[in-house]
Amino acid sequence: GDVYKRQVILYRHLRPEEDPEKGLTAKDPTANISIEDHVLHGSSPDVKSKYISCSETLSAARQFASKSYNKERIVKIEIDKNTPGIIDIIPLSDANKEWTDTGRNFSNICEEVLVVGKIPKECITLLSN
């Protein structure tokens, strides 16, 4: 929707192989996966997805990170729909109404927002603990 025409600040817990100095891209930008399947299975190494999961708040990103061995790497992302490389920004608070309880609960806990496209390095700040 139109909710993200203005600039939005999001947070992401980085995977070990992600380098914020190179920008962020999805595991497979051409993957054909439903948003719900991404939410339920996107963290699995063998699941290909075109979505980059982010959280609306730092506390939600930290909660997600607390379930990982790689806790310290959280980035702040400042983008809007006009940011070069950004195709779409999808808040899941609306999208998840038809989902199973598991998917809806998980996306709500993480305050999840999906980004489609490439997040440029200029929009990313690595936060310290």
N, C-alpha and C positions, 0 to 999 in steps of 0.2 A: 503494500500500500504506500500511501503518500507520507507515512509517518517518518520515513528516513530521508526526506528531501533535504532537511537541515542536517548539520553535522551531528554525528552520534559518537559517543565514547563507549567502547566495548573493551572487554578483557578476555585474554585467552591464556590457558595453561599450555605451554609448548610441549610437543613431543620431543624426545631426545635428539632426533635428526633435524629438527627445524632450526634454521638460523635466521633470526630477525634482521640481520644485516643484508640478507638476500631477499627480503619480503616473504610473504606467506602465500602458499598456494595449496589447494586441496590435494589429497592423495592421487586422485584421478579426475581432472577437470571434465573428462568426457563420459564419466560413469553415469549409468542410468539406474538410479537408486531412489526409492521414495524417501521423503523427509522422515517418516516414522522409522523406516529401516535404518536410516542414518543415525537417528537418536538412539535406537536400541542396540545397534551393532557397530557404529562408526569407529569406536575406539579399538576394535579388533584389528590386528595387523593385516589380516587377509581380506578385509572388507574394503572395497574401493568405493570412494565417494567423491562427488563434486562439491560437497559443502565443507566450509570451514566453520567449526563450532566455536562460538564465543559466548560470553556471559555479559549481561547488562550491568552487573556490579562486580567490584573487586572481591567482595565477600563470597559471592557465588563461585567465582573462579577459584578462590582459595579453598572452598569446600570441595570442589571437584579435584583440585590438586592434592588435597589431603588423602585421597584414595590412591595416590600414585607414589612411586619411589622417586620421582623427579620433581619434588615439591617446589624447588626454588625458582623455576623459570616461568614467570607470569609476565605477559606484556599488556600494555595499554595501547589500544588501537583507536585512532581518530580518523573517521571516514564519513563520507556521504555518498549519495548515488552518483554524484558527478566526479568522484575521485577516479582518476585514470586506472583502469583495470577492474574496477568494481562493476559487476553485472547486476547483482541484486543483493538486498539486505532483507532478510525474512525473520520477523519476530515470531517466535513459536507460541506465544500466549494466545494468538488467534488460531493458528494452524492446527493446534493439537486437540480441538474439541471432539473430533470423531475418532480419536485413537483409543487404543487399549489403555487401561489404567497405568500399566507399567511405563509406557512411553510418555504419557501425559505427566505422570508424577516426576519422572526423571527430567524432562525438559523444564518443568516448573521449578524444581529444586535448583537446577543449574541456571535458571533465568536465561534460557538459551535463545540465542539469535544466530541464524546461519548467514554466512557471507558466501556468495557465489562470485568467483573471479579470482584476481590476484590482489593481495593487499600490499601496496608499495612500502618499501622499507622506510620512507620518509614519514609514514603514518604510524610507525610502531616505536614504542618506547619500552625497553626492558626495565621492569621495576625491581628494586632491591627488596629484600625481605623487610 
